[in-house]
C-alpha cells in the first residue's frame, strides 16, 4: 500500500513538470522577430504557369511558356497514342492544329519540370 502512494505521487509530479514545460513552449514564438528568425533559409519561388488556349472551331491549340521562368513539355495523344512530344524553352509559343493529326479523342498534357500545369481532353470530329 505504501508503494502505491509513492507511485501516484510520482505520476502527479511528472504531470506537473510536463504541463509547465508545455506552457513555456506555447509562449515562445509570439514575438514577430522570433518568427522571422525561424523562417527557412530559401523561400520557394512563385509558380508561373504556361498559358494554354484551345479553339474548338478551328481545333487550334496554343501553348506559351513565360520568358521569365522555365520551359516545359507538351504532349499530345490521339486515341491513347502519342502524336506530339516536344520540349520547349522559356518564352516559346507553340501552335498545333489537332485536325491535322486525324479525328478522335485528343488528350493534351503540358508540364513544367515535374509538375503538370494543364491537362485537357478534346474530341475532334
C-alpha positions as CSV (number, residue, x, y, z in Angstrom):
1,X,0.0,0.0,0.0
2,X,2.9,2.3,0.8
3,X,4.4,1.8,-2.7
4,X,1.2,2.7,-4.5
5,X,1.1,6.1,-2.8
6,X,4.7,6.8,-3.9
7,X,3.8,5.8,-7.4
8,X,0.8,8.1,-7.6
9,X,2.8,11.0,-6.2
10,X,5.4,10.4,-8.9
11,X,2.8,10.5,-11.7
12,X,1.4,13.8,-10.4
13,X,4.9,15.3,-10.1
14,X,5.7,14.1,-13.7
15,X,2.4,15.6,-15.0
16,X,3.0,19.0,-13.4
17,X,6.6,19.1,-14.9
18,X,5.4,18.4,-18.5
19,X,2.4,20.8,-18.1
20,X,4.8,23.7,-17.1
21,X,7.2,22.9,-19.9
22,X,4.3,22.9,-22.4
23,X,3.1,26.3,-21.1
24,X,6.5,27.8,-21.6
25,X,6.7,26.4,-25.1
26,X,3.4,27.9,-26.1
27,X,4.5,31.4,-25.1
28,X,7.6,31.3,-27.4
29,X,7.3,32.5,-30.9
30,X,4.7,35.2,-30.2
31,X,7.2,37.9,-31.0
32,X,7.5,38.9,-34.6
33,X,11.2,38.9,-34.6
34,X,11.3,35.3,-33.2
35,X,9.0,34.1,-36.0
36,X,11.2,35.9,-38.6
37,X,14.3,34.1,-37.5
38,X,12.5,30.7,-37.7
39,X,11.8,31.0,-41.5
40,X,13.5,28.6,-43.8
41,X,16.7,29.9,-45.5
42,X,15.4,29.6,-49.0
43,X,11.9,30.9,-49.9
44,X,10.1,28.9,-52.6
45,X,9.9,30.6,-56.0
46,X,6.5,31.7,-57.2
47,X,5.0,29.3,-59.8
48,X,4.4,30.9,-63.2
49,X,2.4,28.5,-65.3
50,X,2.2,28.1,-69.0
51,X,-0.8,29.6,-70.9
52,X,-2.9,27.2,-72.9
53,X,-5.8,28.1,-75.1
54,X,-7.9,25.9,-77.5
55,X,-10.3,27.0,-80.3
56,X,-12.8,24.2,-80.9
57,X,-14.0,25.6,-84.2
58,X,-10.5,25.5,-85.9
59,X,-9.0,22.9,-83.5
60,X,-6.0,25.1,-82.9
61,X,-4.1,24.6,-79.6
62,X,-1.8,27.4,-78.5
63,X,0.7,26.9,-75.7
64,X,3.0,29.7,-74.5
65,X,5.7,29.4,-71.8
66,X,6.6,32.6,-69.9
67,X,10.0,34.0,-70.6
68,X,11.0,34.7,-67.0
69,X,10.5,31.2,-65.6
70,X,11.4,28.0,-67.4
71,X,10.4,26.0,-70.4
72,X,8.3,22.9,-70.4
73,X,7.0,19.9,-72.3
74,X,3.9,19.5,-74.5
75,X,2.5,16.0,-75.2
76,X,-0.5,15.4,-77.4
77,X,-2.1,11.9,-77.5
78,X,-4.7,10.8,-80.1
79,X,-6.8,7.8,-79.0
80,X,-4.1,6.9,-76.5
81,X,-1.2,7.1,-78.9
82,X,1.3,9.9,-78.6
83,X,1.5,12.0,-81.7
84,X,3.5,15.0,-80.4
85,X,6.1,15.2,-77.6
86,X,8.0,18.5,-77.6
87,X,10.3,20.2,-75.1
88,X,10.2,24.0,-75.3
89,X,12.4,26.7,-73.9
90,X,11.3,29.6,-71.8
91,X,9.5,32.2,-73.8
92,X,8.4,29.8,-76.6
93,X,5.0,29.8,-78.1
94,X,3.7,26.7,-79.8
95,X,0.7,26.3,-82.1
96,X,-0.8,22.9,-83.2
97,X,-3.9,22.2,-85.4
98,X,-5.3,19.0,-83.9
99,X,-7.3,18.2,-87.1
100,X,-4.0,17.7,-88.9
101,X,-3.3,14.7,-86.7
102,X,-6.6,13.0,-87.6
103,X,-10.0,12.6,-85.9
104,X,-10.6,11.2,-82.5
105,X,-10.2,11.9,-78.8
106,X,-7.2,14.1,-78.0
107,X,-5.5,14.4,-74.6
108,X,-3.1,17.3,-74.1
109,X,-0.6,17.4,-71.2
110,X,1.5,20.4,-70.5
111,X,4.2,20.1,-67.8
112,X,6.9,22.3,-66.4
113,X,9.6,20.4,-64.6
114,X,7.9,17.7,-62.5
115,X,4.6,19.4,-62.3
116,X,1.7,19.1,-64.7
117,X,0.2,22.5,-65.2
118,X,-2.5,21.7,-67.8
119,X,-4.4,18.5,-68.8
120,X,-7.3,18.6,-71.2
121,X,-9.3,16.3,-73.4
122,X,-10.9,17.3,-76.7
123,X,-13.0,15.4,-79.3
124,X,-12.1,16.3,-82.9
125,X,-14.6,15.2,-85.5
